[in-house]
Amino acid sequence: MLFPEWQGFLDHLEKMELMDVASQKQPLTGTRLAKDLNVKPGAWMKGALDVCMQWQLRNKDSDNIEEAIEEVRKRRDELKIPKSN
């Protein structure tokens, strides 16, 4: 048996259905996101893609990437996404 603390952590990941999270793909590409937001890629992209991955983890059963893009739009100021072209 692993150390009890590690086993508790692994049990938690399993309960949250996150055991394979490292192998999951981003729900969309940066190119697609920039196109949908009508802005050029830039420093904002990493934070926006992180928001998309967080959305995906919260919505495991949804494949509607429009919802992930909308989440990014809602956080546009926070993510310092420039105004549309």
HTML snippet that shows the backbone in 3Dmol.js (N, CA, C, O; Angstrom):
<script src="https://3Dmol.org/build/3Dmol-min.js"></script>
<div id="view" style="width:600px;height:400px;position:relative"></div>
<script>
const pdb = `
ATOM      1  N   MET A   1       0.849  -1.192   0.000  1.00  0.00           N
ATOM      2  CA  MET A   1       0.000   0.000   0.000  1.00  0.00           C
ATOM      3  C   MET A   1       0.887   1.245   0.000  1.00  0.00           C
ATOM      4  O   MET A   1       1.925   1.295   0.659  1.00  0.00           O
ATOM      5  N   LEU A   2       0.454   2.222  -0.742  1.00  0.00           N
ATOM      6  CA  LEU A   2       1.162   3.505  -0.774  1.00  0.00           C
ATOM      7  C   LEU A   2       1.057   4.182   0.579  1.00  0.00           C
ATOM      8  O   LEU A   2       0.325   3.739   1.464  1.00  0.00           O
ATOM      9  N   PHE A   3       1.799   5.256   0.717  1.00  0.00           N
ATOM     10  CA  PHE A   3       1.643   6.056   1.922  1.00  0.00           C
ATOM     11  C   PHE A   3       0.182   6.473   2.025  1.00  0.00           C
ATOM     12  O   PHE A   3      -0.442   6.782   1.010  1.00  0.00           O
ATOM     13  N   PRO A   4      -0.370   6.488   3.225  1.00  0.00           N
ATOM     14  CA  PRO A   4      -1.797   6.806   3.377  1.00  0.00           C
ATOM     15  C   PRO A   4      -2.198   8.150   2.757  1.00  0.00           C
ATOM     16  O   PRO A   4      -3.298   8.277   2.220  1.00  0.00           O
ATOM     17  N   GLU A   5      -1.318   9.149   2.828  1.00  0.00           N
ATOM     18  CA  GLU A   5      -1.650  10.460   2.263  1.00  0.00           C
ATOM     19  C   GLU A   5      -1.793  10.372   0.742  1.00  0.00           C
ATOM     20  O   GLU A   5      -2.712  10.947   0.158  1.00  0.00           O
ATOM     21  N   TRP A   6      -0.874   9.647   0.114  1.00  0.00           N
ATOM     22  CA  TRP A   6      -0.933   9.485  -1.344  1.00  0.00           C
ATOM     23  C   TRP A   6      -2.152   8.680  -1.745  1.00  0.00           C
ATOM     24  O   TRP A   6      -2.808   8.995  -2.738  1.00  0.00           O
ATOM     25  N   GLN A   7      -2.456   7.657  -0.992  1.00  0.00           N
ATOM     26  CA  GLN A   7      -3.635   6.851  -1.315  1.00  0.00           C
ATOM     27  C   GLN A   7      -4.894   7.701  -1.214  1.00  0.00           C
ATOM     28  O   GLN A   7      -5.794   7.574  -2.045  1.00  0.00           O
ATOM     29  N   GLY A   8      -4.970   8.567  -0.205  1.00  0.00           N
ATOM     30  CA  GLY A   8      -6.106   9.470  -0.078  1.00  0.00           C
ATOM     31  C   GLY A   8      -6.216  10.411  -1.270  1.00  0.00           C
ATOM     32  O   GLY A   8      -7.310  10.684  -1.765  1.00  0.00           O
ATOM     33  N   PHE A   9      -5.070  10.901  -1.723  1.00  0.00           N
ATOM     34  CA  PHE A   9      -5.047  11.784  -2.885  1.00  0.00           C
ATOM     35  C   PHE A   9      -5.525  11.042  -4.134  1.00  0.00           C
ATOM     36  O   PHE A   9      -6.346  11.557  -4.895  1.00  0.00           O
ATOM     37  N   LEU A  10      -5.007   9.833  -4.338  1.00  0.00           N
ATOM     38  CA  LEU A  10      -5.420   9.041  -5.493  1.00  0.00           C
ATOM     39  C   LEU A  10      -6.905   8.683  -5.429  1.00  0.00           C
ATOM     40  O   LEU A  10      -7.594   8.695  -6.449  1.00  0.00           O
ATOM     41  N   ASP A  11      -7.387   8.372  -4.251  1.00  0.00           N
ATOM     42  CA  ASP A  11      -8.814   8.088  -4.084  1.00  0.00           C
ATOM     43  C   ASP A  11      -9.646   9.304  -4.460  1.00  0.00           C
ATOM     44  O   ASP A  11     -10.692   9.177  -5.097  1.00  0.00           O
ATOM     45  N   HIS A  12      -9.177  10.486  -4.064  1.00  0.00           N
ATOM     46  CA  HIS A  12      -9.882  11.729  -4.388  1.00  0.00           C
ATOM     47  C   HIS A  12      -9.909  11.950  -5.907  1.00  0.00           C
ATOM     48  O   HIS A  12     -10.957  12.286  -6.457  1.00  0.00           O
ATOM     49  N   LEU A  13      -8.776  11.766  -6.586  1.00  0.00           N
ATOM     50  CA  LEU A  13      -8.733  11.917  -8.043  1.00  0.00           C
ATOM     51  C   LEU A  13      -9.694  10.942  -8.725  1.00  0.00           C
ATOM     52  O   LEU A  13     -10.385  11.299  -9.679  1.00  0.00           O
ATOM     53  N   GLU A  14      -9.725   9.725  -8.228  1.00  0.00           N
ATOM     54  CA  GLU A  14     -10.623   8.727  -8.802  1.00  0.00           C
ATOM     55  C   GLU A  14     -12.085   9.118  -8.590  1.00  0.00           C
ATOM     56  O   GLU A  14     -12.902   8.996  -9.503  1.00  0.00           O
ATOM     57  N   LYS A  15     -12.408   9.583  -7.398  1.00  0.00           N
ATOM     58  CA  LYS A  15     -13.778  10.015  -7.097  1.00  0.00           C
ATOM     59  C   LYS A  15     -14.194  11.177  -7.995  1.00  0.00           C
ATOM     60  O   LYS A  15     -15.346  11.250  -8.424  1.00  0.00           O
ATOM     61  N   MET A  16     -13.260  12.086  -8.281  1.00  0.00           N
ATOM     62  CA  MET A  16     -13.545  13.256  -9.121  1.00  0.00           C
ATOM     63  C   MET A  16     -13.456  12.922 -10.615  1.00  0.00           C
ATOM     64  O   MET A  16     -13.654  13.792 -11.463  1.00  0.00           O
ATOM     65  N   GLU A  17     -13.159  11.665 -10.928  1.00  0.00           N
ATOM     66  CA  GLU A  17     -13.001  11.194 -12.306  1.00  0.00           C
ATOM     67  C   GLU A  17     -11.915  11.973 -13.047  1.00  0.00           C
ATOM     68  O   GLU A  17     -12.095  12.388 -14.191  1.00  0.00           O
ATOM     69  N   LEU A  18     -10.780  12.160 -12.364  1.00  0.00           N
ATOM     70  CA  LEU A  18      -9.670  12.915 -12.924  1.00  0.00           C
ATOM     71  C   LEU A  18      -8.412  12.072 -13.128  1.00  0.00           C
ATOM     72  O   LEU A  18      -7.336  12.623 -13.357  1.00  0.00           O
ATOM     73  N   MET A  19      -8.527  10.777 -13.050  1.00  0.00           N
ATOM     74  CA  MET A  19      -7.343   9.928 -13.162  1.00  0.00           C
ATOM     75  C   MET A  19      -6.674  10.033 -14.527  1.00  0.00           C
ATOM     76  O   MET A  19      -5.464   9.832 -14.631  1.00  0.00           O
ATOM     77  N   ASP A  20      -7.423  10.338 -15.561  1.00  0.00           N
ATOM     78  CA  ASP A  20      -6.835  10.431 -16.900  1.00  0.00           C
ATOM     79  C   ASP A  20      -6.718  11.869 -17.403  1.00  0.00           C
ATOM     80  O   ASP A  20      -6.569  12.097 -18.603  1.00  0.00           O
ATOM     81  N   VAL A  21      -6.785  12.833 -16.493  1.00  0.00           N
ATOM     82  CA  VAL A  21      -6.801  14.240 -16.892  1.00  0.00           C
ATOM     83  C   VAL A  21      -5.554  14.644 -17.678  1.00  0.00           C
ATOM     84  O   VAL A  21      -5.641  15.495 -18.563  1.00  0.00           O
ATOM     85  N   ALA A  22      -4.431  14.068 -17.383  1.00  0.00           N
ATOM     86  CA  ALA A  22      -3.194  14.443 -18.082  1.00  0.00           C
ATOM     87  C   ALA A  22      -3.219  14.040 -19.550  1.00  0.00           C
ATOM     88  O   ALA A  22      -2.484  14.609 -20.357  1.00  0.00           O
ATOM     89  N   SER A  23      -4.037  13.085 -19.901  1.00  0.00           N
ATOM     90  CA  SER A  23      -4.100  12.641 -21.291  1.00  0.00           C
ATOM     91  C   SER A  23      -5.200  13.340 -22.091  1.00  0.00           C
ATOM     92  O   SER A  23      -5.341  13.099 -23.290  1.00  0.00           O
ATOM     93  N   GLN A  24      -5.975  14.200 -21.439  1.00  0.00           N
ATOM     94  CA  GLN A  24      -7.048  14.888 -22.152  1.00  0.00           C
ATOM     95  C   GLN A  24      -6.507  15.997 -23.038  1.00  0.00           C
ATOM     96  O   GLN A  24      -5.547  16.685 -22.690  1.00  0.00           O
ATOM     97  N   LYS A  25      -7.135  16.152 -24.173  1.00  0.00           N
ATOM     98  CA  LYS A  25      -6.766  17.215 -25.097  1.00  0.00           C
ATOM     99  C   LYS A  25      -7.497  18.501 -24.709  1.00  0.00           C
ATOM    100  O   LYS A  25      -8.555  18.475 -24.081  1.00  0.00           O
ATOM    101  N   GLN A  26      -6.896  19.623 -25.104  1.00  0.00           N
ATOM    102  CA  GLN A  26      -7.599  20.899 -24.946  1.00  0.00           C
ATOM    103  C   GLN A  26      -8.894  20.820 -25.749  1.00  0.00           C
ATOM    104  O   GLN A  26      -8.924  20.185 -26.804  1.00  0.00           O
ATOM    105  N   PRO A  27      -9.961  21.452 -25.270  1.00  0.00           N
ATOM    106  CA  PRO A  27     -11.225  21.382 -26.003  1.00  0.00           C
ATOM    107  C   PRO A  27     -11.176  22.115 -27.344  1.00  0.00           C
ATOM    108  O   PRO A  27     -11.981  21.826 -28.230  1.00  0.00           O
ATOM    109  N   LEU A  28     -10.255  23.050 -27.508  1.00  0.00           N
ATOM    110  CA  LEU A  28     -10.090  23.740 -28.777  1.00  0.00           C
ATOM    111  C   LEU A  28      -8.688  24.305 -28.871  1.00  0.00           C
ATOM    112  O   LEU A  28      -7.971  24.386 -27.873  1.00  0.00           O
ATOM    113  N   THR A  29      -8.308  24.689 -30.054  1.00  0.00           N
ATOM    114  CA  THR A  29      -6.957  25.207 -30.272  1.00  0.00           C
ATOM    115  C   THR A  29      -6.921  26.720 -30.061  1.00  0.00           C
ATOM    116  O   THR A  29      -7.951  27.393 -30.084  1.00  0.00           O
ATOM    117  N   GLY A  30      -5.721  27.228 -29.857  1.00  0.00           N
ATOM    118  CA  GLY A  30      -5.544  28.667 -29.740  1.00  0.00           C
ATOM    119  C   GLY A  30      -5.936  29.387 -31.018  1.00  0.00           C
ATOM    120  O   GLY A  30      -6.485  30.488 -30.973  1.00  0.00           O
ATOM    121  N   THR A  31      -5.654  28.770 -32.158  1.00  0.00           N
ATOM    122  CA  THR A  31      -6.018  29.370 -33.438  1.00  0.00           C
ATOM    123  C   THR A  31      -7.531  29.536 -33.545  1.00  0.00           C
ATOM    124  O   THR A  31      -8.024  30.583 -33.964  1.00  0.00           O
ATOM    125  N   ARG A  32      -8.253  28.498 -33.164  1.00  0.00           N
ATOM    126  CA  ARG A  32      -9.721  28.561 -33.207  1.00  0.00           C
ATOM    127  C   ARG A  32     -10.231  29.615 -32.237  1.00  0.00           C
ATOM    128  O   ARG A  32     -11.139  30.377 -32.573  1.00  0.00           O
ATOM    129  N   LEU A  33      -9.664  29.669 -31.048  1.00  0.00           N
ATOM    130  CA  LEU A  33     -10.103  30.630 -30.045  1.00  0.00           C
ATOM    131  C   LEU A  33      -9.860  32.063 -30.519  1.00  0.00           C
ATOM    132  O   LEU A  33     -10.744  32.912 -30.398  1.00  0.00           O
ATOM    133  N   ALA A  34      -8.679  32.337 -31.054  1.00  0.00           N
ATOM    134  CA  ALA A  34      -8.369  33.680 -31.562  1.00  0.00           C
ATOM    135  C   ALA A  34      -9.329  34.064 -32.686  1.00  0.00           C
ATOM    136  O   ALA A  34      -9.794  35.202 -32.753  1.00  0.00           O
ATOM    137  N   LYS A  35      -9.620  33.113 -33.563  1.00  0.00           N
ATOM    138  CA  LYS A  35     -10.539  33.376 -34.674  1.00  0.00           C
ATOM    139  C   LYS A  35     -11.938  33.696 -34.143  1.00  0.00           C
ATOM    140  O   LYS A  35     -12.566  34.657 -34.587  1.00  0.00           O
ATOM    141  N   ASP A  36     -12.421  32.898 -33.203  1.00  0.00           N
ATOM    142  CA  ASP A  36     -13.765  33.118 -32.668  1.00  0.00           C
ATOM    143  C   ASP A  36     -13.883  34.422 -31.887  1.00  0.00           C
ATOM    144  O   ASP A  36     -14.952  35.031 -31.847  1.00  0.00           O
ATOM    145  N   LEU A  37     -12.790  34.848 -31.270  1.00  0.00           N
ATOM    146  CA  LEU A  37     -12.800  36.117 -30.536  1.00  0.00           C
ATOM    147  C   LEU A  37     -12.431  37.296 -31.430  1.00  0.00           C
ATOM    148  O   LEU A  37     -12.520  38.453 -31.019  1.00  0.00           O
ATOM    149  N   ASN A  38     -12.013  36.985 -32.664  1.00  0.00           N
ATOM    150  CA  ASN A  38     -11.641  37.991 -33.651  1.00  0.00           C
ATOM    151  C   ASN A  38     -10.488  38.871 -33.165  1.00  0.00           C
ATOM    152  O   ASN A  38     -10.519  40.094 -33.305  1.00  0.00           O
ATOM    153  N   VAL A  39      -9.468  38.221 -32.591  1.00  0.00           N
ATOM    154  CA  VAL A  39      -8.265  38.925 -32.135  1.00  0.00           C
ATOM    155  C   VAL A  39      -7.037  38.107 -32.524  1.00  0.00           C
ATOM    156  O   VAL A  39      -7.130  36.915 -32.814  1.00  0.00           O
ATOM    157  N   LYS A  40      -5.896  38.768 -32.522  1.00  0.00           N
ATOM    158  CA  LYS A  40      -4.645  38.080 -32.825  1.00  0.00           C
ATOM    159  C   LYS A  40      -4.158  37.336 -31.583  1.00  0.00           C
ATOM    160  O   LYS A  40      -4.368  37.790 -30.458  1.00  0.00           O
ATOM    161  N   PRO A  41      -3.504  36.186 -31.794  1.00  0.00           N
ATOM    162  CA  PRO A  41      -2.926  35.475 -30.646  1.00  0.00           C
ATOM    163  C   PRO A  41      -1.909  36.370 -29.936  1.00  0.00           C
ATOM    164  O   PRO A  41      -1.298  37.247 -30.547  1.00  0.00           O
ATOM    165  N   GLY A  42      -1.746  36.135 -28.664  1.00  0.00           N
ATOM    166  CA  GLY A  42      -0.793  36.920 -27.895  1.00  0.00           C
ATOM    167  C   GLY A  42      -0.606  36.334 -26.510  1.00  0.00           C
ATOM    168  O   GLY A  42      -0.906  35.166 -26.264  1.00  0.00           O
ATOM    169  N   ALA A  43      -0.103  37.167 -25.610  1.00  0.00           N
ATOM    170  CA  ALA A  43       0.188  36.725 -24.248  1.00  0.00           C
ATOM    171  C   ALA A  43      -1.062  36.246 -23.513  1.00  0.00           C
ATOM    172  O   ALA A  43      -0.956  35.466 -22.566  1.00  0.00           O
ATOM    173  N   TRP A  44      -2.217  36.688 -23.922  1.00  0.00           N
ATOM    174  CA  TRP A  44      -3.478  36.321 -23.284  1.00  0.00           C
ATOM    175  C   TRP A  44      -3.858  34.846 -23.526  1.00  0.00           C
ATOM    176  O   TRP A  44      -4.665  34.275 -22.792  1.00  0.00           O
ATOM    177  N   MET A  45      -3.268  34.252 -24.556  1.00  0.00           N
ATOM    178  CA  MET A  45      -3.699  32.936 -25.024  1.00  0.00           C
ATOM    179  C   MET A  45      -3.562  31.848 -23.953  1.00  0.00           C
ATOM    180  O   MET A  45      -4.479  31.042 -23.792  1.00  0.00           O
ATOM    181  N   LYS A  46      -2.462  31.801 -23.230  1.00  0.00           N
ATOM    182  CA  LYS A  46      -2.275  30.741 -22.239  1.00  0.00           C
ATOM    183  C   LYS A  46      -3.382  30.759 -21.191  1.00  0.00           C
ATOM    184  O   LYS A  46      -3.961  29.719 -20.876  1.00  0.00           O
ATOM    185  N   GLY A  47      -3.675  31.941 -20.650  1.00  0.00           N
ATOM    186  CA  GLY A  47      -4.735  32.043 -19.646  1.00  0.00           C
ATOM    187  C   GLY A  47      -6.091  31.640 -20.197  1.00  0.00           C
ATOM    188  O   GLY A  47      -6.880  30.990 -19.513  1.00  0.00           O
ATOM    189  N   ALA A  48      -6.358  32.030 -21.437  1.00  0.00           N
ATOM    190  CA  ALA A  48      -7.638  31.691 -22.063  1.00  0.00           C
ATOM    191  C   ALA A  48      -7.754  30.186 -22.288  1.00  0.00           C
ATOM    192  O   ALA A  48      -8.817  29.607 -22.063  1.00  0.00           O
ATOM    193  N   LEU A  49      -6.682  29.557 -22.724  1.00  0.00           N
ATOM    194  CA  LEU A  49      -6.720  28.102 -22.916  1.00  0.00           C
ATOM    195  C   LEU A  49      -6.826  27.370 -21.579  1.00  0.00           C
ATOM    196  O   LEU A  49      -7.433  26.301 -21.503  1.00  0.00           O
ATOM    197  N   ASP A  50      -6.244  27.936 -20.535  1.00  0.00           N
ATOM    198  CA  ASP A  50      -6.415  27.356 -19.194  1.00  0.00           C
ATOM    199  C   ASP A  50      -7.881  27.411 -18.776  1.00  0.00           C
ATOM    200  O   ASP A  50      -8.400  26.456 -18.198  1.00  0.00           O
ATOM    201  N   VAL A  51      -8.549  28.528 -19.069  1.00  0.00           N
ATOM    202  CA  VAL A  51      -9.976  28.661 -18.766  1.00  0.00           C
ATOM    203  C   VAL A  51     -10.769  27.590 -19.521  1.00  0.00           C
ATOM    204  O   VAL A  51     -11.697  26.997 -18.971  1.00  0.00           O
ATOM    205  N   CYS A  52     -10.401  27.347 -20.775  1.00  0.00           N
ATOM    206  CA  CYS A  52     -11.074  26.321 -21.565  1.00  0.00           C
ATOM    207  C   CYS A  52     -10.879  24.936 -20.953  1.00  0.00           C
ATOM    208  O   CYS A  52     -11.820  24.145 -20.895  1.00  0.00           O
ATOM    209  N   MET A  53      -9.674  24.645 -20.501  1.00  0.00           N
ATOM    210  CA  MET A  53      -9.414  23.339 -19.885  1.00  0.00           C
ATOM    211  C   MET A  53     -10.187  23.214 -18.567  1.00  0.00           C
ATOM    212  O   MET A  53     -10.736  22.154 -18.268  1.00  0.00           O
ATOM    213  N   GLN A  54     -10.228  24.282 -17.789  1.00  0.00           N
ATOM    214  CA  GLN A  54     -11.005  24.252 -16.549  1.00  0.00           C
ATOM    215  C   GLN A  54     -12.476  24.002 -16.844  1.00  0.00           C
ATOM    216  O   GLN A  54     -13.140  23.238 -16.144  1.00  0.00           O
ATOM    217  N   TRP A  55     -12.979  24.655 -17.892  1.00  0.00           N
ATOM    218  CA  TRP A  55     -14.374  24.442 -18.299  1.00  0.00           C
ATOM    219  C   TRP A  55     -14.590  22.972 -18.650  1.00  0.00           C
ATOM    220  O   TRP A  55     -15.578  22.360 -18.244  1.00  0.00           O
ATOM    221  N   GLN A  56     -13.642  22.415 -19.417  1.00  0.00           N
ATOM    222  CA  GLN A  56     -13.770  21.022 -19.833  1.00  0.00           C
ATOM    223  C   GLN A  56     -13.808  20.085 -18.624  1.00  0.00           C
ATOM    224  O   GLN A  56     -14.581  19.127 -18.601  1.00  0.00           O
ATOM    225  N   LEU A  57     -12.980  20.363 -17.632  1.00  0.00           N
ATOM    226  CA  LEU A  57     -12.957  19.498 -16.448  1.00  0.00           C
ATOM    227  C   LEU A  57     -14.249  19.607 -15.652  1.00  0.00           C
ATOM    228  O   LEU A  57     -14.690  18.628 -15.048  1.00  0.00           O
ATOM    229  N   ARG A  58     -14.858  20.783 -15.646  1.00  0.00           N
ATOM    230  CA  ARG A  58     -16.134  20.958 -14.940  1.00  0.00           C
ATOM    231  C   ARG A  58     -17.316  20.396 -15.721  1.00  0.00           C
ATOM    232  O   ARG A  58     -18.356  20.094 -15.137  1.00  0.00           O
ATOM    233  N   ASN A  59     -17.165  20.256 -17.030  1.00  0.00           N
ATOM    234  CA  ASN A  59     -18.261  19.841 -17.905  1.00  0.00           C
ATOM    235  C   ASN A  59     -17.852  18.620 -18.720  1.00  0.00           C
ATOM    236  O   ASN A  59     -17.885  18.648 -19.951  1.00  0.00           O
ATOM    237  N   LYS A  60     -17.472  17.561 -18.039  1.00  0.00           N
ATOM    238  CA  LYS A  60     -16.928  16.368 -18.681  1.00  0.00           C
ATOM    239  C   LYS A  60     -17.853  15.768 -19.745  1.00  0.00           C
ATOM    240  O   LYS A  60     -17.380  15.179 -20.717  1.00  0.00           O
ATOM    241  N   ASP A  61     -19.151  15.914 -19.565  1.00  0.00           N
ATOM    242  CA  ASP A  61     -20.096  15.269 -20.472  1.00  0.00           C
ATOM    243  C   ASP A  61     -20.501  16.147 -21.647  1.00  0.00           C
ATOM    244  O   ASP A  61     -21.281  15.715 -22.496  1.00  0.00           O
ATOM    245  N   SER A  62     -19.992  17.358 -21.711  1.00  0.00           N
ATOM    246  CA  SER A  62     -20.354  18.270 -22.798  1.00  0.00           C
ATOM    247  C   SER A  62     -19.232  18.349 -23.822  1.00  0.00           C
ATOM    248  O   SER A  62     -18.053  18.383 -23.469  1.00  0.00           O
ATOM    249  N   ASP A  63     -19.608  18.378 -25.076  1.00  0.00           N
ATOM    250  CA  ASP A  63     -18.619  18.588 -26.131  1.00  0.00           C
ATOM    251  C   ASP A  63     -18.900  19.884 -26.888  1.00  0.00           C
ATOM    252  O   ASP A  63     -18.411  20.076 -28.001  1.00  0.00           O
ATOM    253  N   ASN A  64     -19.680  20.760 -26.289  1.00  0.00           N
ATOM    254  CA  ASN A  64     -20.042  22.037 -26.893  1.00  0.00           C
ATOM    255  C   ASN A  64     -18.966  23.071 -26.574  1.00  0.00           C
ATOM    256  O   ASN A  64     -19.011  23.720 -25.529  1.00  0.00           O
ATOM    257  N   ILE A  65     -18.005  23.220 -27.473  1.00  0.00           N
ATOM    258  CA  ILE A  65     -16.903  24.150 -27.205  1.00  0.00           C
ATOM    259  C   ILE A  65     -17.348  25.603 -27.230  1.00  0.00           C
ATOM    260  O   ILE A  65     -16.627  26.479 -26.752  1.00  0.00           O
ATOM    261  N   GLU A  66     -18.524  25.867 -27.780  1.00  0.00           N
ATOM    262  CA  GLU A  66     -19.048  27.238 -27.754  1.00  0.00           C
ATOM    263  C   GLU A  66     -19.227  27.709 -26.311  1.00  0.00           C
ATOM    264  O   GLU A  66     -19.053  28.890 -26.011  1.00  0.00           O
ATOM    265  N   GLU A  67     -19.571  26.791 -25.432  1.00  0.00           N
ATOM    266  CA  GLU A  67     -19.719  27.144 -24.017  1.00  0.00           C
ATOM    267  C   GLU A  67     -18.373  27.506 -23.410  1.00  0.00           C
ATOM    268  O   GLU A  67     -18.295  28.418 -22.587  1.00  0.00           O
ATOM    269  N   ALA A  68     -17.320  26.811 -23.798  1.00  0.00           N
ATOM    270  CA  ALA A  68     -15.975  27.135 -23.314  1.00  0.00           C
ATOM    271  C   ALA A  68     -15.553  28.510 -23.828  1.00  0.00           C
ATOM    272  O   ALA A  68     -14.971  29.303 -23.088  1.00  0.00           O
ATOM    273  N   ILE A  69     -15.848  28.788 -25.094  1.00  0.00           N
ATOM    274  CA  ILE A  69     -15.511  30.090 -25.671  1.00  0.00           C
ATOM    275  C   ILE A  69     -16.286  31.196 -24.959  1.00  0.00           C
ATOM    276  O   ILE A  69     -15.744  32.272 -24.705  1.00  0.00           O
ATOM    277  N   GLU A  70     -17.525  30.938 -24.642  1.00  0.00           N
ATOM    278  CA  GLU A  70     -18.336  31.934 -23.923  1.00  0.00           C
ATOM    279  C   GLU A  70     -17.752  32.214 -22.537  1.00  0.00           C
ATOM    280  O   GLU A  70     -17.764  33.353 -22.070  1.00  0.00           O
ATOM    281  N   GLU A  71     -17.248  31.176 -21.890  1.00  0.00           N
ATOM    282  CA  GLU A  71     -16.590  31.352 -20.584  1.00  0.00           C
ATOM    283  C   GLU A  71     -15.392  32.294 -20.723  1.00  0.00           C
ATOM    284  O   GLU A  71     -15.170  33.148 -19.865  1.00  0.00           O
ATOM    285  N   VAL A  72     -14.632  32.139 -21.789  1.00  0.00           N
ATOM    286  CA  VAL A  72     -13.488  33.028 -22.038  1.00  0.00           C
ATOM    287  C   VAL A  72     -13.987  34.449 -22.284  1.00  0.00           C
ATOM    288  O   VAL A  72     -13.416  35.405 -21.760  1.00  0.00           O
ATOM    289  N   ARG A  73     -15.039  34.592 -23.070  1.00  0.00           N
ATOM    290  CA  ARG A  73     -15.594  35.936 -23.343  1.00  0.00           C
ATOM    291  C   ARG A  73     -15.998  36.637 -22.043  1.00  0.00           C
ATOM    292  O   ARG A  73     -15.741  37.828 -21.868  1.00  0.00           O
ATOM    293  N   LYS A  74     -16.619  35.902 -21.152  1.00  0.00           N
ATOM    294  CA  LYS A  74     -17.053  36.478 -19.873  1.00  0.00           C
ATOM    295  C   LYS A  74     -15.866  36.990 -19.056  1.00  0.00           C
ATOM    296  O   LYS A  74     -16.006  37.923 -18.265  1.00  0.00           O
ATOM    297  N   ARG A  75     -14.706  36.378 -19.250  1.00  0.00           N
ATOM    298  CA  ARG A  75     -13.524  36.727 -18.458  1.00  0.00           C
ATOM    299  C   ARG A  75     -12.505  37.533 -19.271  1.00  0.00           C
ATOM    300  O   ARG A  75     -11.325  37.595 -18.926  1.00  0.00           O
ATOM    301  N   ARG A  76     -12.981  38.143 -20.347  1.00  0.00           N
ATOM    302  CA  ARG A  76     -12.130  38.876 -21.292  1.00  0.00           C
ATOM    303  C   ARG A  76     -11.251  39.917 -20.593  1.00  0.00           C
ATOM    304  O   ARG A  76     -10.045  39.972 -20.835  1.00  0.00           O
ATOM    305  N   ASP A  77     -11.844  40.732 -19.739  1.00  0.00           N
ATOM    306  CA  ASP A  77     -11.069  41.771 -19.050  1.00  0.00           C
ATOM    307  C   ASP A  77     -10.026  41.147 -18.124  1.00  0.00           C
ATOM    308  O   ASP A  77      -8.864  41.555 -18.120  1.00  0.00           O
ATOM    309  N   GLU A  78     -10.443  40.170 -17.352  1.00  0.00           N
ATOM    310  CA  GLU A  78      -9.536  39.484 -16.428  1.00  0.00           C
ATOM    311  C   GLU A  78      -8.350  38.867 -17.164  1.00  0.00           C
ATOM    312  O   GLU A  78      -7.224  38.896 -16.668  1.00  0.00           O
ATOM    313  N   LEU A  79      -8.602  38.310 -18.343  1.00  0.00           N
ATOM    314  CA  LEU A  79      -7.567  37.637 -19.129  1.00  0.00           C
ATOM    315  C   LEU A  79      -6.772  38.618 -19.999  1.00  0.00           C
ATOM    316  O   LEU A  79      -5.818  38.228 -20.672  1.00  0.00           O
ATOM    317  N   LYS A  80      -7.172  39.884 -19.979  1.00  0.00           N
ATOM    318  CA  LYS A  80      -6.496  40.938 -20.754  1.00  0.00           C
ATOM    319  C   LYS A  80      -6.481  40.622 -22.251  1.00  0.00           C
ATOM    320  O   LYS A  80      -5.473  40.784 -22.939  1.00  0.00           O
ATOM    321  N   ILE A  81      -7.643  40.165 -22.723  1.00  0.00           N
ATOM    322  CA  ILE A  81      -7.783  39.889 -24.158  1.00  0.00           C
ATOM    323  C   ILE A  81      -8.078  41.221 -24.841  1.00  0.00           C
ATOM    324  O   ILE A  81      -8.984  41.942 -24.422  1.00  0.00           O
ATOM    325  N   PRO A  82      -7.320  41.556 -25.892  1.00  0.00           N
ATOM    326  CA  PRO A  82      -7.536  42.829 -26.558  1.00  0.00           C
ATOM    327  C   PRO A  82      -8.910  42.909 -27.215  1.00  0.00           C
ATOM    328  O   PRO A  82      -9.579  41.895 -27.416  1.00  0.00           O
ATOM    329  N   LYS A  83      -9.307  44.107 -27.538  1.00  0.00           N
ATOM    330  CA  LYS A  83     -10.588  44.324 -28.241  1.00  0.00           C
ATOM    331  C   LYS A  83     -10.520  43.670 -29.612  1.00  0.00           C
ATOM    332  O   LYS A  83      -9.432  43.470 -30.153  1.00  0.00           O
ATOM    333  N   SER A  84     -11.645  43.344 -30.163  1.00  0.00           N
ATOM    334  CA  SER A  84     -11.716  42.711 -31.485  1.00  0.00           C
ATOM    335  C   SER A  84     -11.079  43.590 -32.545  1.00  0.00           C
ATOM    336  O   SER A  84     -11.048  44.816 -32.431  1.00  0.00           O
ATOM    337  N   ASN A  85     -10.573  42.932 -33.579  1.00  0.00           N
ATOM    338  CA  ASN A  85      -9.943  43.635 -34.705  1.00  0.00           C
ATOM    339  C   ASN A  85     -10.943  44.468 -35.463  1.00  0.00           C
ATOM    340  O   ASN A  85     -10.584  45.125 -36.441  1.00  0.00           O
TER     341      ASN A  85
END
`;
const viewer = $3Dmol.createViewer("view");
viewer.addModel(pdb, "pdb");
viewer.setStyle({}, {cartoon: {color: "spectrum"}});
viewer.zoomTo();
viewer.render();
</script>
